[in-house]
């Protein structure tokens, strides 16, 4: 059974940093694309960052220069480093892997992934 488990969420003040991790079990990331999404109540999943099998990263405009996505194949984990957090970054963050579509940056920020974590809450206070 495939499981993705996020960790690292929490509460920080504006300007602070958090690092989210997504550990996989029953599955090896290998050469699959991985991604992070976020969701606030009443809204759809919003693409934050993706990393394709060739190491190409893609970021939503609202996180460029602040967030970094990476993957540790030895630990079968992928990471989202978040810096300069703002109150508008408050959301439930979800990791995902195994991209179901084909395409470039824009397509990889659409929530068309096979495996999903349960989410970790990030709250940023002003």
C-alpha positions as CSV (number, residue, x, y, z in Angstrom):
1,X,0.0,0.0,0.0
2,X,1.4,3.3,-1.0
3,X,1.5,6.1,1.6
4,X,2.9,9.6,1.4
5,X,3.2,11.2,4.8
6,X,3.9,14.9,5.2
7,X,5.6,16.4,8.2
8,X,7.1,19.8,9.2
9,X,4.0,22.0,9.2
10,X,3.3,24.3,12.1
11,X,2.8,27.9,13.1
12,X,5.3,30.7,12.4
13,X,5.3,34.5,12.3
14,X,5.5,36.4,9.1
15,X,9.0,36.3,7.7
16,X,9.7,32.9,9.2
17,X,10.6,29.6,7.6
18,X,9.4,26.1,7.6
19,X,10.6,22.9,5.9
20,X,8.0,20.3,4.8
21,X,9.0,16.7,4.2
22,X,7.1,14.0,2.3
23,X,8.1,10.5,3.0
24,X,6.9,7.6,0.9
25,X,6.3,4.0,1.9
26,X,5.3,1.1,-0.3
27,X,6.6,3.1,-3.2
28,X,9.8,4.5,-4.5
29,X,9.8,8.0,-6.0
30,X,12.5,6.9,-8.4
31,X,12.1,8.9,-11.6
32,X,8.5,10.1,-10.9
33,X,7.6,13.8,-10.8
34,X,6.8,15.1,-7.3
35,X,4.9,18.2,-6.3
36,X,3.4,20.3,-3.5
37,X,-0.1,21.8,-3.5
38,X,-1.9,23.8,-0.9
39,X,-5.6,24.4,-0.1
40,X,-7.6,26.8,1.9
41,X,-11.2,26.2,3.0
42,X,-13.6,26.5,0.1
43,X,-10.9,26.6,-2.6
44,X,-9.4,24.1,-5.0
45,X,-5.9,22.6,-4.7
46,X,-3.4,25.3,-5.8
47,X,-0.1,24.2,-7.3
48,X,3.0,25.4,-5.4
49,X,6.0,23.6,-6.8
50,X,7.0,20.6,-8.8
51,X,10.1,18.7,-9.7
52,X,10.3,16.5,-12.8
53,X,12.4,13.4,-13.3
54,X,15.1,15.5,-15.1
55,X,15.5,17.8,-12.1
56,X,13.6,20.6,-13.6
57,X,11.7,22.7,-11.0
58,X,8.6,24.7,-11.5
59,X,7.1,27.2,-9.1
60,X,3.9,29.2,-8.8
61,X,4.5,32.9,-9.2
62,X,3.5,33.6,-5.7
63,X,6.3,31.5,-4.2
64,X,9.1,32.1,-6.7
65,X,12.3,33.1,-4.9
66,X,10.9,32.0,-1.5
67,X,10.2,28.3,-1.8
68,X,12.5,25.5,-2.9
69,X,11.5,21.9,-3.9
70,X,14.0,19.1,-3.8
71,X,14.1,15.3,-3.6
72,X,16.3,12.9,-1.6
73,X,16.2,9.6,-3.3
74,X,18.3,7.9,-0.6
75,X,15.6,8.7,1.9
76,X,12.8,8.4,-0.5
77,X,11.6,11.8,0.6
78,X,10.9,15.1,-1.1
79,X,11.2,18.5,0.6
80,X,9.7,21.9,0.4
81,X,11.7,24.6,2.0
82,X,9.6,27.7,2.6
83,X,11.2,31.0,3.5
84,X,9.9,34.6,4.0
85,X,6.5,33.1,4.8
86,X,3.5,35.5,4.7
87,X,0.0,35.2,6.2
88,X,-1.4,34.5,2.7
89,X,0.7,31.3,2.7
90,X,-1.5,29.9,5.4
91,X,-3.0,26.7,4.1
92,X,-3.1,22.9,4.3
93,X,-0.1,21.7,2.2
94,X,-0.2,18.4,0.4
95,X,2.6,16.4,-1.3
96,X,1.9,14.5,-4.4
97,X,3.8,12.2,-6.8
98,X,3.5,10.2,-10.1
99,X,2.3,12.8,-12.6
100,X,-0.6,11.4,-14.6
101,X,-0.4,13.8,-17.5
102,X,2.3,15.0,-19.8
103,X,3.5,18.6,-20.2
104,X,5.6,21.3,-18.9
105,X,5.6,23.6,-16.0
106,X,2.0,24.8,-16.1
107,X,0.7,21.3,-16.4
108,X,2.8,20.0,-13.5
109,X,1.1,22.5,-11.2
110,X,-2.3,21.0,-11.9
111,X,-3.4,18.4,-9.3
112,X,-3.2,15.4,-11.7
113,X,-1.1,13.1,-9.6
114,X,-1.7,9.5,-8.6
115,X,-0.4,9.6,-5.0
116,X,-1.3,12.1,-2.3
117,X,-0.4,12.7,1.3
118,X,-2.9,13.6,4.0
119,X,-1.7,17.2,4.3
120,X,0.1,19.2,6.9
121,X,-1.2,22.6,8.2
122,X,0.9,25.7,7.8
123,X,-0.2,28.8,9.7
124,X,1.6,32.2,9.3
125,X,0.6,35.0,11.6
126,X,1.3,38.7,11.0
